[in-house]
Amino acid sequence: ECVVNKDLKTSAHLSLQRTFNDWADELDASYCFAEGHCTNQVASDYTTQADMENMCDYRFGSRRGWTRNFVKSLKRLMDMPKSFTNLVSVTSGISTQRVTRVLSKMACAQGVFHCDVQY
C-alpha cells in the first residue's frame, strides 16, 4: 500500500492491524523507539521515495551507509541463535540497537523506510 499506491496513512493502519494479529507489538514498538521513528517529524503522509532516500542518506551518512554490509551484519547476528534469542523476543521486543539499526538499513534498501517511520 505504501510503496505501490503511495498511501502511507492506509499502510500505517494496515500495519497496525497486522501487528496486533501477529503478536508483534513489542517488536514494532521497540524498533520504533530505538530508531527514533516515534519522534521523527520529517516523514509525513506525503513523503516521497526521493524524500526517503534523502532521510536514509542523512541517517546513515551517505548512500553507501544503507546500501552495503547490512546483510552481513544481520547474518552474523542470526548465526548466533542463543545470542539472537536474547536480543529479540516477542514478549519484550528488541533489546539492542545492533538489530534495529540493521532493520532500518534494510528498510532503506527496500524503499520502505518512510513507511516504517510513518507507521
KOLTIGU-968724 format. One line per field, with one value per residue (C-alpha): residue number from 0; chain; x, y, z. Coordinates in nm, 2 decimals, m for minus. Layout:
REM KOLTIGU-968724
i	NUM, ... $
ch	A, ... $
east	X, ... $
north	Y, ... $
up	Z, ... $
REM end
This chain:
REM KOLTIGU-968724
i	0, 1, 2, 3, 4, 5, 6, 7, 8, 9, 10, 11, 12, 13, 14, 15, 16, 17, 18, 19, 20, 21, 22, 23, 24, 25, 26, 27, 28, 29, 30, 31, 32, 33, 34, 35, 36, 37, 38, 39, 40, 41, 42, 43, 44, 45, 46, 47, 48, 49, 50, 51, 52, 53, 54, 55, 56, 57, 58, 59, 60, 61, 62, 63, 64, 65, 66, 67, 68, 69, 70, 71, 72, 73, 74, 75, 76, 77, 78, 79, 80, 81, 82, 83, 84, 85, 86, 87, 88, 89, 90, 91, 92, 93, 94, 95, 96, 97, 98, 99, 100, 101, 102, 103, 104, 105, 106, 107, 108, 109, 110, 111, 112, 113, 114, 115, 116, 117, 118 $
ch	A, A, A, A, A, A, A, A, A, A, A, A, A, A, A, A, A, A, A, A, A, A, A, A, A, A, A, A, A, A, A, A, A, A, A, A, A, A, A, A, A, A, A, A, A, A, A, A, A, A, A, A, A, A, A, A, A, A, A, A, A, A, A, A, A, A, A, A, A, A, A, A, A, A, A, A, A, A, A, A, A, A, A, A, A, A, A, A, A, A, A, A, A, A, A, A, A, A, A, A, A, A, A, A, A, A, A, A, A, A, A, A, A, A, A, A, A, A, A $
east	0.00, 0.27, 0.51, 0.27, m0.02, 0.18, m0.08, 0.12, m0.18, m0.36, m0.04, 0.02, m0.33, m0.29, 0.05, m0.10, m0.38, m0.12, 0.10, m0.17, m0.29, 0.07, 0.16, 0.44, 0.35, 0.65, 0.89, 0.75, 0.73, 1.10, 1.21, 1.02, 1.16, 1.52, 1.54, 1.36, 1.07, 0.82, 0.96, 1.05, 0.89, 1.03, 0.82, 0.45, 0.16, 0.32, 0.68, 0.81, 1.06, 1.32, 1.25, 1.30, 1.63, 1.75, 1.64, 1.84, 2.14, 2.13, 2.07, 2.35, 2.60, 2.57, 2.41, 2.68, 2.57, 2.25, 2.32, 2.61, 2.71, 2.38, 2.31, 2.64, 2.56, 2.22, 2.36, 2.63, 2.36, 2.13, 2.42, 2.44, 2.10, 2.14, 2.25, 1.98, 1.70, 1.83, 1.83, 1.48, 1.17, 0.80, 0.73, 1.00, 1.08, 1.43, 1.68, 1.97, 2.01, 2.25, 1.94, 1.72, 1.99, 2.01, 1.63, 1.64, 1.91, 1.71, 1.40, 1.60, 1.74, 1.39, 1.24, 1.01, 1.19, 0.94, 0.66, 0.81, 0.86, 0.51, 0.36 $
north	0.00, 0.24, 0.19, 0.09, 0.33, 0.58, 0.58, 0.60, 0.65, 0.34, 0.14, 0.25, 0.14, m0.20, m0.24, m0.17, m0.43, m0.69, m0.61, m0.70, m1.00, m1.14, m1.05, m0.83, m0.52, m0.53, m0.59, m0.29, m0.07, m0.13, m0.09, 0.24, 0.37, 0.26, 0.41, 0.73, 0.67, 0.77, 1.12, 1.17, 1.49, 1.47, 1.19, 1.26, 1.11, 1.28, 1.17, 1.06, 0.79, 1.07, 1.21, 0.87, 0.83, 1.17, 1.07, 0.74, 0.92, 1.17, 0.89, 0.67, 0.92, 0.85, 0.62, 0.36, 0.36, 0.19, 0.00, m0.21, m0.45, m0.47, m0.83, m0.94, m0.78, m0.95, m1.29, m1.26, m1.19, m1.47, m1.72, m1.69, m1.84, m1.82, m1.46, m1.37, m1.51, m1.29, m0.99, m1.03, m1.15, m1.12, m1.06, m0.79, m0.66, m0.59, m0.52, m0.37, m0.11, m0.35, m0.53, m0.22, m0.04, m0.33, m0.33, 0.04, m0.01, m0.29, m0.07, 0.20, m0.05, m0.19, 0.15, 0.13, 0.33, 0.62, 0.36, 0.23, 0.58, 0.69, 0.37 $
up	0.00, 0.10, m0.20, m0.48, m0.40, m0.21, 0.06, 0.38, 0.61, 0.49, 0.50, 0.86, 0.96, 0.79, 0.96, 1.30, 1.25, 1.13, 1.43, 1.68, 1.48, 1.47, 1.83, 1.71, 1.90, 2.13, 1.84, 1.64, 1.94, 2.04, 1.68, 1.66, 1.99, 1.93, 1.59, 1.67, 1.44, 1.72, 1.73, 1.36, 1.24, 0.89, 0.75, 0.67, 0.48, 0.17, 0.20, m0.14, m0.24, m0.31, 0.04, 0.19, 0.01, 0.15, 0.50, 0.47, 0.33, 0.63, 0.88, 0.77, 0.64, 0.27, 0.02, 0.10, 0.46, 0.38, 0.06, 0.17, 0.45, 0.64, 0.52, 0.66, 0.99, 1.01, 0.92, 1.18, 1.45, 1.33, 1.31, 1.69, 1.78, 2.16, 2.13, 1.88, 2.10, 2.39, 2.16, 2.00, 2.19, 2.10, 2.47, 2.54, 2.19, 2.05, 2.32, 2.12, 1.85, 1.68, 1.55, 1.49, 1.30, 1.06, 1.02, 0.94, 0.68, 0.53, 0.52, 0.34, 0.09, 0.03, m0.02, 0.28, 0.54, 0.52, 0.56, 0.88, 1.02, 0.93, 1.08 $
REM end
